[in-house]
Amino acid sequence: MTHPIELTIEEPLPGAYVWQLLETDDQGTHPRVLRRAFEPAESYELALSSGQRALQSEIRQRAPHGTGAP
């Protein structure tokens, strides 16, 4: 069974946006940080784009080999 993964964007300082991937248990509770940006991005859009790439990478790593998943 796979656990839900959520992409969040935070702004810990004005103009500094950080993405993180949170993995939860089967009920969607008890989130833990799976991956996080090394450095903040200058805009929400840049952080979102980077976070989406990280999420896609995580999905590819977890996909069973040979399924033809993109």
C-alpha positions as CSV (number, residue, x, y, z in Angstrom):
1,M,0.0,0.0,0.0
2,T,1.2,3.5,-0.8
3,H,0.9,6.4,1.6
4,P,-0.4,9.8,0.4
5,I,2.2,12.4,-0.4
6,E,1.3,16.1,-0.2
7,L,3.3,19.0,-1.8
8,T,3.3,22.1,0.3
9,I,4.9,25.5,-0.2
10,E,5.8,27.7,2.8
11,E,7.1,31.2,3.0
12,P,9.3,31.2,6.2
13,L,10.6,34.7,5.3
14,P,9.1,37.3,3.0
15,G,10.0,36.4,-0.6
16,A,11.6,33.1,0.3
17,Y,9.5,30.1,-0.7
18,V,10.3,26.5,0.3
19,W,8.6,23.4,-1.0
20,Q,8.4,20.1,0.9
21,L,6.9,16.7,0.3
22,L,5.0,15.3,3.3
23,E,4.1,11.6,3.5
24,T,1.3,10.5,5.7
25,D,0.1,7.2,7.0
26,D,-2.8,5.3,5.4
27,Q,-5.4,7.6,7.2
28,G,-3.7,10.8,6.0
29,T,-2.4,11.6,9.5
30,H,1.0,11.9,11.1
31,P,2.8,13.7,8.3
32,R,6.6,13.4,8.0
33,V,8.9,15.3,5.7
34,L,9.9,13.1,2.8
35,R,11.9,15.7,0.8
36,R,12.4,19.4,1.1
37,A,14.0,22.2,-1.0
38,F,17.7,22.7,-0.3
39,E,17.3,26.5,-0.8
40,P,14.3,28.8,-0.9
41,A,13.0,30.0,-4.3
42,E,12.4,33.7,-5.1
43,S,8.7,33.1,-6.0
44,Y,5.8,30.8,-5.2
45,E,5.7,29.7,-8.8
46,L,9.4,28.6,-8.9
47,A,8.9,26.7,-5.6
48,L,5.8,25.0,-7.0
49,S,7.5,24.0,-10.2
50,S,10.5,22.6,-8.3
51,G,8.3,20.8,-5.8
52,Q,6.2,19.3,-8.7
53,R,9.4,17.9,-10.3
54,A,10.4,16.4,-6.9
55,L,7.0,14.8,-6.6
56,Q,7.1,13.3,-10.1
57,S,10.6,12.0,-9.3
58,E,9.3,10.4,-6.1
59,I,6.4,8.8,-8.0
60,R,8.7,7.4,-10.7
61,Q,11.0,5.9,-7.9
62,R,8.0,4.2,-6.3
63,A,6.4,2.9,-9.5
64,P,6.8,-0.8,-10.2
65,H,9.4,-1.4,-12.9
66,G,8.0,-2.3,-16.3
67,T,4.6,-0.6,-15.8
68,G,5.2,2.0,-18.4
69,A,4.4,4.8,-16.0
70,P,5.6,8.2,-17.2
